Amino acid sequence: METINIKNQTKETVNHVAAYAHNQMEISKLLLLKKTAQASSFLMFIFIASLLLFFISFMLSIAAGIFLGDLIGSYPLSFLNDCPLSYLNSSD
C-alpha cells in the first residue's frame, strides 16, 4: 500500500518537474521575444527619426536657397552658395 503511494507521489513529482521545465522554456521564449521586439522598435525609431531629420534639413536647405536668392537677386547663385560642397571648392 505504501509503495503505491510512493509511486503516485513520484509520478506527481515527475509531472510537476516536467510542467516546471515547460514553463521555464515558455518564459525563456517570451523573454527572447520581448528583447527582439524592443530592439526592432528601437531600430525603427532610429530609422524614422533619421528620415525625418533628413527631410527637415532638405526643406531648410531649399528655404535658405530661396531666401538667399531674394537677397542677392539670383536663385542659381544662391543655391550654389547654399550647397555645403561649395565651401570645399572655394578658393578663399
C-alpha positions as CSV (number, residue, x, y, z in Angstrom):
1,M,0.0,0.0,0.0
2,E,2.8,2.3,0.9
3,T,4.7,1.5,-2.3
4,I,1.7,2.5,-4.4
5,N,1.6,5.8,-2.5
6,I,5.3,6.4,-3.1
7,K,4.8,5.6,-6.8
8,N,2.0,8.1,-7.1
9,Q,4.0,10.7,-5.3
10,T,6.9,10.1,-7.6
11,K,4.7,10.3,-10.7
12,E,3.3,13.6,-9.4
13,T,6.8,14.9,-8.7
14,V,7.9,14.0,-12.2
15,N,4.8,15.6,-13.7
16,H,5.5,18.8,-11.7
17,V,9.1,18.8,-12.8
18,A,8.0,18.4,-16.5
19,A,5.5,21.2,-16.1
20,Y,8.1,23.4,-14.4
21,A,10.6,22.8,-17.3
22,H,7.9,23.5,-19.8
23,N,7.0,26.8,-18.1
24,Q,10.7,27.8,-17.9
25,M,11.0,27.2,-21.7
26,E,7.9,29.3,-22.3
27,I,9.3,32.1,-20.1
28,S,12.6,32.0,-22.0
29,K,10.8,32.2,-25.3
30,L,8.8,35.2,-24.1
31,L,11.9,37.0,-22.8
32,L,13.6,36.5,-26.1
33,L,10.6,37.8,-28.0
34,K,10.5,40.8,-25.7
35,K,14.2,41.6,-26.3
36,T,13.7,41.2,-30.0
37,A,10.7,43.4,-30.1
38,Q,12.5,46.1,-28.1
39,A,15.5,46.0,-30.4
40,S,13.4,46.1,-33.6
41,S,11.3,49.0,-32.3
42,F,14.4,50.9,-31.4
43,L,15.8,50.4,-34.9
44,M,12.5,51.6,-36.4
45,F,12.6,54.7,-34.2
46,I,16.2,55.5,-35.3
47,F,15.2,54.9,-39.0
48,I,12.1,57.1,-38.8
49,A,13.9,59.9,-36.8
50,S,16.8,59.9,-39.3
51,L,14.4,60.1,-42.3
52,L,12.5,62.9,-40.6
53,L,15.8,64.8,-39.9
54,F,16.9,64.3,-43.5
55,F,13.7,65.8,-44.9
56,I,13.8,68.7,-42.4
57,S,17.3,69.6,-43.4
58,F,16.4,69.2,-47.1
59,M,13.5,71.6,-46.8
60,L,15.5,74.1,-44.7
61,S,18.2,74.0,-47.4
62,I,15.7,74.8,-50.1
63,A,14.2,77.6,-47.9
64,A,17.7,79.0,-47.3
65,G,18.4,78.9,-51.1
66,I,15.2,80.8,-51.9
67,F,15.9,83.3,-49.1
68,L,19.4,83.9,-50.4
69,G,18.1,84.2,-53.9
70,D,15.8,87.0,-52.9
71,L,18.7,88.8,-51.1
72,I,21.3,88.6,-53.9
73,G,18.9,88.6,-56.8
74,S,20.0,85.3,-58.4
75,Y,18.4,81.9,-57.5
76,P,21.1,79.8,-59.2
77,L,23.9,81.5,-57.3
78,S,22.0,81.3,-54.0
79,F,21.6,77.5,-54.4
80,L,25.3,77.2,-55.2
81,N,26.1,79.1,-52.0
82,D,23.6,77.1,-50.0
83,C,25.3,73.8,-51.0
84,P,27.7,72.6,-48.3
85,L,30.0,71.2,-51.0
86,S,30.6,74.7,-52.4
87,Y,32.7,75.5,-49.3
88,L,35.1,72.7,-50.2
89,N,35.8,74.1,-53.6
90,S,36.1,77.8,-52.7
91,S,39.5,79.4,-53.1
92,D,39.1,81.8,-50.2
